[in-house]
Every structure is written in structure tokens, then in C-alpha cells.
Amino acid sequence: MTPSTLPATVRVIVRDWLNANNVVLLQPGHNVIVDTGYVSHAHDTLALLRQPDHLGSEPLHLVANTHCHSDHMGGNALLARTYGCPVAVPEGEAPLIRAWDTRALWLDYADQRGERFAVAQELAAGERYEWGGLSWLALAAPGHDMGALVFYCDELGLLISGDALWENGFGIVLPDQSGGLAATRTTLEQLARLDVTAVIPGHGQPFSDVGAALERSFKRVEAFEADPVRMARHVLKVMLVFTLLERQRLPLSKLPAMLDSVPVYREYNQAYFDMTPAALAEMLVGELECARVVARSGPFLVPVVA
């Protein structure tokens, strides 16, 4: 199995860093989409889903999530309304969604948005799900999100990995999240034991060089284990780029006040950096500029990444 030889029932809509990839699994009477992108692009998700190469004019029967961060669940409510279909989330995420815990879900905590939706089904590690005419084993994948699942088709060696494994890393892990890095390492070790020949990640193109991807991820875990401050800085840079991708530009003059008003920046600054908001803004912007991820355009900060 390689990304170029995915079965006809598995359609991958590759998105960007604001929107998670959408995995469409086609089966008569039971069409499923796994992950739905960010809320501000929910109508784009719907339009992409309706393209002939994906779902087309067929009905959608289930929305499922690998986990419930904003870039994976943002289209849930719209798709559920449009198709009249249920939403299934990992059982560890269900209480957070039902309570709409905006801190645990990284919504107002990180200046992100989402539309509330109803949970109809809970997905459990160890259970198998028949999607796209294939059998998928749900596996617990804590770390980036402690309630996350991945879905593994052992018949084909195909893995829907969400943010547990990308070609060049994995989703951010909060340094103050108890056991987050240890859980990330355990998840990677579990994935390394599987006979995976192709990965459909939450972001980026599907890939087949799984060994190299795992090696890069283990090295990242080691680097973060050795330097929690580096890990905290990485989290804030990723959060800032995410906000910038949503808004497309941020006034540089207002950036310090924004960082001081958003809990994740304010709390991490207090815990790890002890900087003025202006100094924190300058550090984050400077490092992102050096990485050619953002740029200054007159009075604004704009994204360079897609």
C-alpha cells in the first residue's frame, strides 16, 4: 500500500495547516468523513466534500473525529445539519464536547473558535469500525491530545493518524500537560510496532516512509524532553501562526496586548519567560521570521506558510 494506491473507497482531501485533512470513506449506506477542518472554512469543507471525486451528490451518514481540536472539528456542526447525520468523537473527548469546555478544547484558551455540536456516538480504543468497506481498529493515541484516537486498517497497513504522526513530526504537546511527552513517546512506540505501509496524516500529504517519520518524531520528543522552555516557545509559535492563518494579518502594534489577553500566552509567559508582552511578541515574531513562516507587511504581520 502506498499513497498513490489507496483503495477507491478512501478519498483524502488534503487541506492546510488551519484545516485538518478530511478523509472520506465511501460505502453504500454508510459514507463517513473523518475530521472536518476549521469552523471559518466549514463551507469550504462542504464544497470540497460535494466534489465528484469525493462524496459528490451522495449522502453523508457519519462525521467522525480523531480528536476534538478546532482544526479537526470545525465543520462538524455544519455537516451534521446539512446531511442530518450523527457525529462520533473519541470517548475521552465526549465529556469535553458535551460541557463545551473551551479551555480543554483550546478554544478561548488559545484564541481559537468552534461551533458547538451534539455528540451522538463515542468511539472507543480497541473497537473496530467498518468504514469504506474496510475494518479500522481504533487505537488510543494520547500526547498531542490525551483523548485522541488513530484508525488502523491492518489488512492494508493503512493508518489514519490525525495529529499523532505527521511526515515531519506531530501536533504540539503542552509542556504543562501532565504526562504529555511520555504519552507521545508511548504512542509513537505503539505506531512503530504496527505494520504500517501508508499514513494519512492530519496535515500534509499521505506518505509511506513511516520509519523515517517515526525517527524524526522520536528526535523531536528527545529535544523537548531536554528543554521544556524550547517546548513552550514552540507551542506559542504554533498557536500564533494558527491565529494568523485564520485572520490573515495581525496589527503589529496590537500584538503585545493580544498576547497578554489570551490565556495560553499569558500563562506560559509567566511560567517560562517572564517577559513583557512586547518582548514576548518580538521574540515570537523574530523566530518565526527567521523560519520564513511569517513576514512584516507595513504595520501588519502576515503568514508566509499556506
Backbone as numpy.savetxt, mean C-alpha at the origin, in Angstrom:
# Nx Ny Nz CAx CAy CAz Cx Cy Cz
5.86 -19.73 -14.25 5.02 -18.54 -14.25 5.90 -17.29 -14.25
5.67 -16.41 -15.20 6.33 -15.11 -15.25 5.26 -14.04 -15.38
5.61 -12.76 -15.12 4.61 -11.70 -15.28 3.98 -11.65 -16.66
4.73 -12.07 -17.67 4.20 -12.02 -19.04 3.31 -13.21 -19.37
3.27 -14.19 -18.47 2.44 -15.37 -18.73 1.38 -15.56 -17.65
0.90 -14.48 -17.08 -0.18 -14.58 -16.10 -1.40 -15.21 -16.77
-2.17 -16.01 -16.06 -3.37 -16.59 -16.66 -4.35 -15.52 -17.09
-5.19 -15.84 -18.05 -6.13 -14.86 -18.62 -7.11 -14.35 -17.58
-7.31 -15.10 -16.52 -8.27 -14.68 -15.48 -7.67 -13.70 -14.49
-6.37 -13.44 -14.60 -5.68 -12.52 -13.69 -5.26 -11.28 -14.47
-5.88 -10.15 -14.17 -5.57 -8.90 -14.86 -5.00 -7.91 -13.84
-3.86 -7.33 -14.15 -3.20 -6.40 -13.23 -3.27 -4.99 -13.80
-3.86 -4.09 -13.05 -3.89 -2.67 -13.42 -2.78 -1.99 -12.62
-1.65 -1.75 -13.27 -0.52 -1.14 -12.59 -0.79 0.35 -12.45
-0.71 0.85 -11.22 -1.02 2.24 -10.96 0.27 3.03 -10.67
0.33 3.71 -9.54 1.48 4.57 -9.24 1.73 4.50 -7.74
2.40 5.52 -7.18 2.72 5.46 -5.76 1.62 6.08 -4.90
0.65 6.75 -5.49 -0.51 7.23 -4.73 -1.59 6.16 -4.69
-1.69 5.39 -5.75 -2.70 4.35 -5.86 -2.04 2.98 -5.90
-2.49 2.08 -5.05 -2.01 0.70 -5.13 -2.48 0.07 -6.44
-1.72 -0.89 -6.91 -2.14 -1.68 -8.07 -3.48 -2.35 -7.77
-4.27 -2.53 -8.82 -5.55 -3.24 -8.71 -5.39 -4.59 -9.40
-5.75 -5.65 -8.72 -5.68 -7.00 -9.28 -7.10 -7.48 -9.53
-7.42 -7.72 -10.79 -8.77 -8.13 -11.18 -8.73 -9.63 -11.46
-9.58 -10.38 -10.77 -9.62 -11.84 -10.87 -10.98 -12.23 -11.42
-10.96 -12.74 -12.65 -12.20 -12.98 -13.39 -12.65 -14.43 -13.24
-13.94 -14.57 -12.93 -14.53 -15.90 -12.77 -16.04 -15.74 -12.95
-16.67 -16.50 -13.80 -18.10 -16.34 -14.01 -18.88 -16.37 -12.70
-19.63 -15.30 -12.45 -20.43 -15.19 -11.25 -19.67 -14.78 -10.01
-18.35 -14.56 -10.15 -17.58 -14.18 -8.95 -16.32 -13.38 -9.36
-16.52 -12.23 -9.95 -15.41 -11.36 -10.31 -14.96 -10.56 -9.09
-13.65 -10.50 -8.88 -13.08 -9.91 -7.67 -12.03 -8.87 -8.05
-11.97 -7.78 -7.29 -10.85 -6.85 -7.39 -10.15 -6.82 -6.03
-8.83 -6.94 -6.06 -8.02 -6.84 -4.84 -7.32 -5.48 -4.84
-7.67 -4.66 -3.88 -7.14 -3.30 -3.66 -7.67 -2.32 -4.71
-7.96 -1.08 -4.26 -8.76 -0.18 -5.09 -8.20 1.24 -5.22
-6.96 1.49 -4.78 -6.37 2.80 -4.98 -6.80 3.83 -3.94
-6.45 5.09 -4.22 -6.69 6.19 -3.29 -8.03 6.85 -3.58
-8.64 7.45 -2.55 -10.01 7.94 -2.65 -10.16 9.04 -3.70
-9.17 9.92 -3.83 -9.31 11.01 -4.81 -9.23 10.51 -6.24
-8.79 9.27 -6.44 -8.71 8.68 -7.77 -9.69 7.51 -7.92
-10.71 7.47 -7.06 -11.64 6.34 -7.09 -12.38 6.24 -8.42
-12.72 7.39 -9.00 -13.41 7.35 -10.29 -12.46 6.89 -11.40
-11.18 7.17 -11.27 -10.20 6.64 -12.22 -10.13 5.11 -12.09
-10.16 4.63 -10.85 -10.16 3.18 -10.62 -11.35 2.54 -11.30
-12.52 3.15 -11.15 -13.74 2.62 -11.77 -13.61 2.62 -13.29
-13.10 3.72 -13.85 -12.94 3.80 -15.31 -11.95 2.75 -15.82
-10.86 2.54 -15.10 -9.88 1.52 -15.50 -10.49 0.14 -15.41
-11.24 -0.11 -14.36 -11.86 -1.41 -14.18 -12.83 -1.73 -15.32
-13.49 -0.70 -15.82 -14.48 -0.90 -16.88 -13.87 -1.05 -18.27
-12.58 -0.92 -18.39 -11.95 -1.10 -19.69 -12.09 -2.56 -20.15
-12.21 -2.78 -21.47 -12.42 -4.15 -21.97 -11.34 -5.15 -21.54
-10.10 -4.69 -21.37 -9.03 -5.60 -20.98 -9.11 -6.02 -19.52
-9.98 -5.37 -18.75 -10.08 -5.69 -17.33 -11.45 -6.31 -17.06
-12.36 -5.60 -16.42 -13.68 -6.17 -16.15 -14.66 -5.90 -17.29
-14.46 -4.78 -17.97 -15.38 -4.42 -19.04 -16.78 -4.15 -18.51
-17.76 -4.69 -19.18 -19.16 -4.47 -18.78 -19.68 -5.54 -17.83
-18.81 -6.45 -17.41 -19.23 -7.52 -16.50 -19.46 -6.98 -15.09
-20.24 -7.65 -14.29 -20.45 -7.21 -12.90 -19.24 -7.50 -12.03
-19.12 -6.76 -10.96 -18.12 -7.02 -9.93 -18.85 -7.61 -8.73
-18.30 -8.70 -8.19 -18.98 -9.42 -7.12 -18.34 -9.25 -5.75
-17.06 -8.81 -5.72 -16.38 -8.68 -4.43 -15.23 -7.70 -4.55
-15.11 -6.83 -3.54 -13.92 -6.00 -3.34 -13.17 -6.60 -2.16
-11.87 -6.87 -2.36 -11.05 -7.43 -1.28 -9.80 -6.57 -1.11
-9.25 -6.58 0.08 -8.05 -5.79 0.38 -6.95 -6.65 0.99
-5.72 -6.36 0.57 -4.57 -6.96 1.26 -4.41 -6.34 2.64
-4.68 -5.06 2.74 -4.70 -4.33 4.01 -5.44 -3.03 3.78
-5.60 -2.24 4.85 -6.52 -1.10 4.77 -5.83 0.24 4.96
-4.71 0.45 4.30 -4.16 1.80 4.21 -4.86 2.55 3.07
-4.74 3.87 3.09 -5.57 4.70 2.23 -5.38 4.44 0.74
-4.19 4.05 0.34 -3.92 3.84 -1.09 -4.43 2.49 -1.58
-4.89 1.65 -0.67 -5.41 0.33 -1.05 -6.92 0.24 -0.92
-7.53 1.10 -0.10 -8.97 0.97 0.17 -9.77 2.17 -0.32
-9.13 3.11 -1.01 -9.78 4.37 -1.35 -10.94 4.26 -2.33
-10.95 3.20 -3.14 -12.06 3.01 -4.07 -13.12 2.06 -3.56
-12.94 1.52 -2.36 -13.88 0.52 -1.85 -15.32 1.00 -1.84
-15.54 2.17 -1.27 -16.91 2.67 -1.11 -17.57 2.89 -2.46
-16.87 3.52 -3.39 -17.45 3.80 -4.71 -17.75 2.51 -5.45
-16.84 1.55 -5.45 -17.08 0.30 -6.16 -18.22 -0.48 -5.53
-18.29 -0.47 -4.20 -19.39 -1.17 -3.53 -20.73 -0.56 -3.89
-20.77 0.79 -3.95 -22.03 1.46 -4.34 -22.37 1.18 -5.79
-21.38 1.26 -6.65 -21.61 1.14 -8.09 -22.09 -0.25 -8.46
-21.48 -1.27 -7.88 -21.78 -2.65 -8.27 -22.69 -3.37 -7.28
-22.96 -2.73 -6.14 -23.77 -3.40 -5.13 -23.12 -4.65 -4.58
-21.79 -4.61 -4.47 -21.06 -5.80 -4.04 -20.50 -5.61 -2.63
-20.21 -6.70 -1.92 -19.64 -6.60 -0.58 -18.15 -6.29 -0.62
-17.65 -5.87 0.54 -16.22 -5.60 0.72 -15.68 -6.55 1.77
-14.55 -7.18 1.45 -13.89 -8.11 2.36 -12.52 -7.56 2.73
-12.22 -7.52 4.03 -10.93 -7.02 4.51 -10.32 -8.06 5.44
-9.00 -8.01 5.64 -8.38 -8.92 6.61 -9.04 -8.79 7.99
-9.19 -9.91 8.69 -9.91 -9.88 9.95 -9.25 -8.96 10.98
-7.94 -8.79 10.90 -7.26 -7.88 11.82 -7.55 -6.42 11.55
-8.00 -6.12 10.33 -8.30 -4.75 9.94 -9.76 -4.39 10.19
-10.61 -5.40 10.24 -12.05 -5.16 10.31 -12.46 -4.27 11.49
-11.93 -4.48 12.71 -12.33 -3.60 13.81 -11.94 -2.14 13.58
-10.81 -1.92 12.93 -10.37 -0.55 12.65 -11.30 0.14 11.66
-11.75 -0.62 10.67 -12.67 -0.05 9.68 -14.03 0.20 10.31
-14.51 -0.74 11.08 -15.83 -0.55 11.69 -15.85 0.63 12.66
-14.74 0.84 13.36 -14.64 1.99 14.27 -14.19 3.24 13.55
-13.75 3.07 12.32 -13.14 4.15 11.52 -12.08 4.88 12.36
-11.08 4.08 12.77 -9.98 4.56 13.61 -8.98 5.29 12.74
-9.13 6.61 12.63 -8.36 7.38 11.65 -6.88 7.48 12.00
-6.54 7.20 13.25 -5.11 7.16 13.59 -4.50 5.82 13.16
-5.11 4.73 13.57 -4.58 3.42 13.23 -4.57 3.18 11.72
-5.53 3.81 11.02 -5.60 3.66 9.57 -4.72 4.67 8.83
-3.96 5.48 9.56 -3.04 6.47 8.99 -3.78 7.53 8.17
-4.99 7.89 8.57 -5.75 8.89 7.82 -5.40 10.28 8.35
-6.15 10.84 9.27 -5.78 12.17 9.76 -4.43 12.15 10.48
-4.03 10.99 10.97 -2.72 10.85 11.60 -1.59 11.25 10.65
-1.76 10.98 9.35 -0.71 11.25 8.36 -1.19 12.18 7.25
-2.29 12.92 7.50 -2.83 13.85 6.50 -3.26 13.13 5.23
-3.92 11.99 5.43 -4.46 11.23 4.31 -5.98 11.16 4.44
-6.63 10.70 3.38 -8.09 10.68 3.36 -8.61 9.31 2.94
-9.85 9.05 3.28 -10.52 7.84 2.85 -12.01 8.01 3.00
-12.77 7.19 2.30 -14.23 7.20 2.44 -14.67 5.96 3.18
-15.45 6.16 4.22 -15.87 5.06 5.06 -16.72 4.07 4.26
-16.58 2.81 4.57 -17.34 1.75 3.89 -17.69 0.68 4.91
-18.61 -0.19 4.52 -19.04 -1.26 5.41 -18.26 -2.53 5.11
-17.85 -3.22 6.15 -17.18 -4.51 6.02 -18.24 -5.61 6.02
-18.28 -6.38 4.94 -19.25 -7.46 4.85 -18.63 -8.82 5.15
-17.32 -8.96 4.85 -16.64 -10.24 5.05 -15.26 -9.99 5.64
-14.80 -10.95 6.42 -13.45 -10.88 6.97 -12.61 -12.01 6.39
-11.44 -11.66 5.91 -10.51 -12.62 5.32 -9.53 -13.08 6.40
-9.28 -14.38 6.44 -8.48 -14.93 7.54 -7.27 -15.68 7.02
-6.14 -15.47 7.69 -4.93 -16.23 7.38 -5.19 -17.72 7.53
-4.68 -18.49 6.59 -4.88 -19.94 6.61 -6.07 -20.41 5.80
-6.93 -19.48 5.43 -8.10 -19.83 4.61 -7.76 -19.75 3.13
-8.49 -20.49 2.33 -8.33 -20.44 0.87 -9.54 -19.75 0.25
-9.27 -19.00 -0.81 -10.31 -18.26 -1.51 -10.23 -18.58 -2.99
-11.37 -18.90 -3.57 -11.44 -19.25 -4.99 -11.76 -17.99 -5.78
-10.74 -17.40 -6.33 -10.85 -16.17 -7.11 -10.18 -16.38 -8.46
-10.82 -15.93 -9.52 -10.22 -16.05 -10.84 -10.00 -17.48 -11.28
-10.84 -18.39 -10.78 -10.68 -19.80 -11.13 -9.44 -20.43 -10.52
-8.85 -19.78 -9.52 -7.64 -20.26 -8.86 -7.86 -20.30 -7.36
-7.08 -21.12 -6.69 -7.15 -21.22 -5.23 -6.04 -20.39 -4.63
-6.42 -19.43 -3.77 -5.46 -18.52 -3.14 -5.44 -18.77 -1.63
-4.26 -19.02 -1.11 -4.08 -19.19 0.32 -3.74 -17.85 0.93
-4.54 -17.41 1.90 -4.27 -16.16 2.61 -3.21 -16.42 3.68
-2.18 -15.59 3.69 -1.09 -15.71 4.67 -0.94 -14.40 5.41
-0.78 -14.48 6.72 -0.54 -13.28 7.52 0.80 -12.66 7.09
0.80 -11.33 6.93 2.00 -10.63 6.47 2.19 -9.34 7.27
2.35 -9.45 8.59 2.51 -8.24 9.42 3.84 -7.55 9.18
3.88 -6.29 9.52 5.08 -5.47 9.38 4.68 -4.07 8.98
4.60 -3.83 7.67 4.10 -2.55 7.17 2.72 -2.26 7.76
1.89 -3.25 7.78 0.58 -3.21 8.43 0.45 -4.51 9.20
0.18 -4.40 10.49 0.21 -5.59 11.33 -0.95 -6.55 11.05
-1.98 -6.08 10.36 -3.10 -6.95 10.03 -3.12 -7.41 8.58
-2.06 -7.14 7.84 -2.06 -7.39 6.39 -2.05 -8.88 6.06
-2.57 -9.18 4.88 -2.52 -10.51 4.29 -1.86 -10.44 2.92
-1.26 -11.53 2.51 -0.89 -11.74 1.11 -1.69 -12.95 0.63
-1.79 -13.10 -0.69 -2.56 -14.20 -1.26 -1.65 -14.98 -2.21
-1.54 -16.28 -1.94 -0.57 -17.13 -2.64 -1.28 -18.25 -3.38
-1.08 -18.31 -4.69 -1.58 -19.41 -5.50 -0.44 -20.40 -5.68
-0.43 -21.47 -4.88 0.69 -22.41 -4.92 0.73 -23.19 -6.23
-0.42 -23.38 -6.88 -0.44 -24.11 -8.15 0.42 -23.41 -9.20
0.41 -22.08 -9.20 1.16 -21.31 -10.20 2.40 -20.64 -9.63
2.58 -20.68 -8.31 3.70 -19.95 -7.71 3.51 -18.45 -7.81
2.26 -18.00 -7.75 1.93 -16.59 -7.95 1.53 -15.97 -6.62
2.10 -14.81 -6.33 1.86 -14.13 -5.05 1.32 -12.74 -5.27
0.19 -12.42 -4.66 -0.30 -11.05 -4.56 0.21 -10.53 -3.22
1.21 -9.65 -3.27 1.99 -9.35 -2.06 1.59 -8.06 -1.35
0.69 -7.26 -1.93 0.36 -5.98 -1.29 1.63 -5.18 -1.06
1.81 -4.68 0.16 3.02 -3.90 0.47 4.01 -4.69 1.30
3.83 -6.01 1.39 4.77 -6.84 2.14 6.05 -7.07 1.37
6.00 -7.03 0.04 7.19 -7.21 -0.79 6.99 -6.52 -2.12
7.88 -5.61 -2.43 7.97 -4.98 -3.75 9.27 -5.45 -4.40
9.46 -5.05 -5.64 10.71 -5.43 -6.31 11.91 -4.77 -5.64
11.70 -3.58 -5.05 12.80 -2.86 -4.43 12.48 -2.47 -2.99
11.92 -3.38 -2.23 11.67 -3.08 -0.83 10.30 -3.52 -0.38
9.72 -2.70 0.50 8.41 -3.00 1.07 7.85 -1.69 1.63
6.60 -1.70 2.05 5.99 -0.50 2.59 6.63 -0.07 3.89
6.54 1.20 4.20 7.17 1.74 5.40 6.70 1.02 6.66
7.61 0.91 7.61 7.31 0.35 8.92 7.57 1.44 9.94
6.60 1.70 10.79 6.74 2.77 11.77 7.71 2.34 12.87
8.71 3.16 13.18 9.71 2.76 14.18 9.14 2.64 15.59
8.03 3.32 15.87 7.45 3.22 17.21 6.34 2.16 17.28
6.20 1.40 16.21 5.20 0.33 16.17 5.80 -0.92 16.80
5.26 -1.36 17.89 5.85 -2.46 18.64 5.99 -3.71 17.78
7.23 -4.16 17.62 7.49 -5.39 16.89 7.37 -5.28 15.39
7.27 -4.06 14.86 7.05 -3.90 13.43 8.17 -4.45 12.57
9.41 -4.13 12.91 10.54 -4.61 12.11 10.73 -6.11 12.27
10.57 -6.61 13.49 10.68 -8.06 13.70 9.61 -8.79 12.90
8.40 -8.24 12.87 7.33 -8.85 12.10 7.63 -8.80 10.60
8.22 -7.69 10.15 8.60 -7.57 8.75 9.60 -8.66 8.37
10.59 -8.86 9.22 11.58 -9.91 8.95 10.91 -11.28 8.91
10.02 -11.56 9.85 9.32 -12.85 9.87 8.50 -13.04 8.60
7.83 -11.97 8.15 7.04 -12.06 6.92 7.93 -12.36 5.73
9.06 -11.68 5.63 9.98 -11.92 4.51 10.51 -13.35 4.54
10.82 -13.85 5.73 11.30 -15.23 5.86 10.22 -16.21 5.42
8.98 -15.92 5.76 7.87 -16.78 5.33 7.76 -16.78 3.80
7.85 -15.61 3.19 7.75 -15.53 1.73 8.92 -16.25 1.07
10.10 -16.19 1.68 11.28 -16.85 1.11 11.12 -18.37 1.10
10.30 -18.90 1.99 10.10 -20.35 2.04 9.09 -20.84 1.00
8.33 -19.92 0.42 7.35 -20.30 -0.59 8.03 -20.50 -1.95
7.41 -21.29 -2.78 7.90 -21.48 -4.14 7.24 -20.44 -5.04
7.71 -19.19 -4.93 7.13 -18.09 -5.67 7.92 -17.86 -6.95
7.23 -17.84 -8.07 7.88 -17.59 -9.35 7.50 -16.24 -9.94
6.42 -15.62 -9.45 6.02 -14.30 -9.93 5.26 -13.59 -8.82
5.51 -12.28 -8.71 4.90 -11.47 -7.67 4.11 -10.33 -8.30
2.88 -10.15 -7.85 2.10 -8.97 -8.19 2.14 -8.08 -6.95
2.97 -7.03 -6.97 3.13 -6.20 -5.77 2.06 -5.13 -5.67
2.01 -4.49 -4.51 1.06 -3.39 -4.33 1.42 -2.17 -5.14
2.69 -2.00 -5.44 3.16 -0.89 -6.26 4.28 -1.39 -7.17
4.33 -0.88 -8.39 5.35 -1.31 -9.33 4.86 -2.44 -10.21
5.69 -2.77 -11.20 5.34 -3.82 -12.15 5.46 -5.20 -11.50
4.63 -6.16 -11.94 4.86 -7.54 -11.52 6.28 -7.98 -11.88
6.86 -8.87 -11.06 8.25 -9.26 -11.29 8.44 -10.73 -10.96
9.55 -11.28 -11.45 9.82 -12.71 -11.25 11.13 -12.98 -10.51
12.02 -12.00 -10.40 13.28 -12.23 -9.69 13.04 -12.06 -8.20
12.40 -13.05 -7.62 11.94 -12.95 -6.24 13.12 -12.98 -5.28
14.12 -13.79 -5.57 15.28 -13.88 -4.69 15.98 -12.56 -4.52
16.17 -11.84 -5.61 16.84 -10.54 -5.54 15.99 -9.54 -4.77
14.68 -9.58 -4.97 13.79 -8.66 -4.24 13.85 -8.93 -2.74
13.86 -10.20 -2.37 13.94 -10.54 -0.96 15.28 -10.10 -0.36
16.35 -10.29 -1.10 17.67 -9.88 -0.61 17.71 -8.38 -0.34
17.16 -7.60 -1.27 17.12 -6.15 -1.07 16.28 -5.79 0.16
15.19 -6.50 0.35 14.32 -6.20 1.49 14.99 -6.57 2.82
15.67 -7.71 2.86 16.37 -8.07 4.10 17.45 -7.05 4.43
18.14 -6.54 3.43 19.16 -5.52 3.68 18.53 -4.23 4.22
17.36 -3.90 3.73 16.68 -2.71 4.25 16.28 -2.91 5.70
15.77 -4.08 6.03 15.43 -4.37 7.42 16.67 -4.22 8.30
17.79 -4.76 7.87 19.03 -4.67 8.65 19.44 -3.21 8.86
19.32 -2.40 7.81 19.70 -0.99 7.92 18.81 -0.26 8.91
17.51 -0.54 8.89 16.59 0.12 9.82 16.79 -0.39 11.24
17.11 -1.67 11.40 17.38 -2.21 12.73 18.59 -1.51 13.35
19.55 -1.15 12.53 20.78 -0.52 13.01 20.61 0.96 13.29
19.57 1.59 12.73 19.46 3.05 12.82 17.99 3.48 12.84
17.35 3.49 14.02 15.95 3.89 14.12 15.69 5.32 13.65
16.68 6.21 13.81 16.49 7.59 13.35 16.38 7.64 11.83
17.22 6.87 11.16 17.13 6.77 9.70 15.75 6.24 9.29
15.28 5.27 10.04 13.97 4.69 9.76 12.87 5.73 9.93
12.94 6.53 10.98 11.94 7.59 11.21 12.00 8.63 10.10
13.20 8.99 9.68 13.35 9.98 8.60 12.75 9.44 7.30
12.97 8.16 7.06 12.41 7.53 5.86 10.88 7.57 5.89
10.29 7.27 7.04 8.84 7.30 7.17 8.30 8.68 6.83
8.90 9.73 7.39 8.40 11.08 7.15 8.57 11.50 5.70
9.65 11.10 5.08 9.84 11.46 3.66 8.79 10.77 2.79
8.52 9.51 3.07 7.51 8.79 2.29 6.13 9.41 2.51
5.81 9.75 3.74 4.51 10.38 4.03 4.38 11.72 3.30
5.46 12.50 3.28 5.41 13.81 2.63 5.24 13.66 1.13
5.96 12.72 0.53 5.80 12.51 -0.91 4.38 12.05 -1.24
3.82 11.22 -0.40 2.45 10.75 -0.63 1.48 11.93 -0.65
1.59 12.82 0.34 0.73 14.00 0.37 0.96 14.87 -0.86
2.19 14.99 -1.26 2.52 15.81 -2.42 1.94 15.20 -3.70
1.97 13.89 -3.81 1.38 13.24 -4.99 -0.13 13.48 -5.05
-0.77 13.52 -3.89 -2.21 13.78 -3.89 -2.51 15.22 -4.28
-1.77 16.15 -3.70 -2.10 17.57 -3.90 -1.38 18.20 -5.09
-0.30 17.57 -5.54 0.50 17.99 -6.68 1.39 19.20 -6.42
1.09 20.00 -5.45 2.03 21.06 -5.06 1.69 21.53 -3.65
2.74 21.91 -2.92 2.57 22.42 -1.57 3.33 23.73 -1.45
2.72 24.78 -0.87 3.44 26.04 -0.68 4.60 25.85 0.30
5.79 26.16 -0.13 6.96 25.99 0.72 6.86 26.82 2.00
6.26 28.00 1.90 6.16 28.87 3.06 5.26 28.31 4.14
4.31 27.45 3.74 3.36 26.89 4.70 3.73 25.48 5.16
4.82 24.95 4.59 5.18 23.58 4.91 5.52 23.37 6.38
6.31 24.25 7.03 6.59 24.03 8.46 5.33 23.96 9.31
4.38 24.86 9.06 3.14 24.85 9.84 2.34 23.58 9.57
2.36 23.11 8.32 1.66 21.88 7.99 2.27 20.70 8.74
3.59 20.62 8.73 4.25 19.51 9.42 3.97 19.53 10.92
3.87 20.71 11.47 3.62 20.83 12.91 2.17 20.52 13.27
1.29 20.55 12.28 -0.13 20.31 12.55 -0.53 18.85 12.35
0.31 18.08 11.67 -0.02 16.69 11.37 0.66 15.79 12.40
-0.10 14.92 13.09 0.46 14.18 14.21 1.74 13.40 13.91
1.80 12.69 12.77 2.97 11.84 12.55 4.26 12.66 12.48
4.22 13.84 11.84 5.42 14.68 11.75 5.76 15.29 13.11
4.73 15.81 13.77 4.96 16.46 15.06 5.50 15.47 16.09
4.90 14.30 16.15 5.31 13.32 17.16 6.68 12.74 16.86
6.96 12.47 15.60 8.28 11.93 15.25 9.36 12.98 15.44
9.03 14.23 15.16 10.00 15.29 15.40 10.36 15.36 16.88
9.36 15.27 17.72 9.61 15.31 19.17 10.42 14.10 19.63
10.13 12.96 19.06 10.75 11.72 19.53 12.16 11.50 18.97
12.41 11.96 17.73 13.66 11.58 17.06 14.56 12.75 16.66
14.01 13.93 16.42 14.81 14.98 15.81 14.96 16.24 16.66
13.93 16.60 17.38 13.95 17.80 18.22 14.36 19.04 17.43
13.74 19.23 16.27 14.01 20.36 15.39 12.85 21.35 15.43
13.10 22.56 15.01 11.99 23.46 14.74 11.24 22.92 13.52
9.95 23.23 13.38 9.24 22.79 12.19 9.92 23.24 10.89
10.49 24.44 10.89 11.17 24.93 9.69 12.40 24.09 9.37
13.16 23.73 10.41 14.35 22.91 10.18 13.97 21.51 9.72
12.90 20.96 10.28 12.43 19.65 9.85 12.02 19.69 8.38
11.27 20.72 8.00 10.84 20.86 6.61 12.04 20.95 5.69
13.05 21.73 6.06 14.23 21.91 5.22 15.00 20.60 5.08
15.10 19.83 6.17 15.80 18.54 6.11 15.09 17.58 5.16
13.76 17.45 5.32 13.02 16.50 4.50 13.05 16.91 3.03
12.82 18.18 2.76 12.82 18.67 1.38 14.21 18.50 0.77
15.25 18.84 1.52 16.60 18.73 0.99 16.96 17.31 0.62
16.61 16.35 1.47 16.93 14.96 1.17 16.11 14.43 -0.01
14.87 14.85 -0.09 14.03 14.42 -1.22 14.49 15.06 -2.52
14.98 16.29 -2.46 15.55 16.92 -3.65 16.79 16.18 -4.12
17.65 15.81 -3.18 18.86 15.07 -3.55 18.52 13.73 -4.20
17.43 13.14 -3.77 16.99 11.87 -4.35 16.21 12.08 -5.65
16.04 13.34 -6.06 15.29 13.70 -7.28 13.85 13.17 -7.25
13.25 13.25 -6.06 11.87 12.84 -5.90 10.94 14.04 -5.90
11.43 15.18 -5.42 10.66 16.42 -5.42 11.54 17.53 -5.98
10.91 18.66 -6.29 11.64 19.83 -6.78 10.93 21.09 -6.32
11.66 22.17 -6.25 11.07 23.47 -5.95 10.71 24.13 -7.28
9.49 24.62 -7.35 9.01 25.34 -8.52 8.44 26.67 -8.06
9.27 27.72 -8.10 8.85 29.00 -7.55 8.59 28.83 -6.06
7.40 29.25 -5.61 7.09 29.14 -4.18 6.55 27.78 -3.75
6.55 26.82 -4.67 5.91 25.54 -4.39 6.90 24.37 -4.41
6.53 23.34 -3.68 7.20 22.05 -3.76 6.33 21.15 -4.64
6.94 20.52 -5.62 6.18 19.69 -6.56 6.83 18.32 -6.66
6.06 17.29 -7.03 6.63 15.96 -7.14 7.36 15.77 -8.47
8.40 14.96 -8.44 9.09 14.55 -9.65 8.70 13.13 -10.00
8.46 12.30 -8.97 8.02 10.93 -9.21 6.59 10.94 -9.74
6.24 9.88 -10.48 4.88 9.78 -11.02 3.93 9.24 -9.98
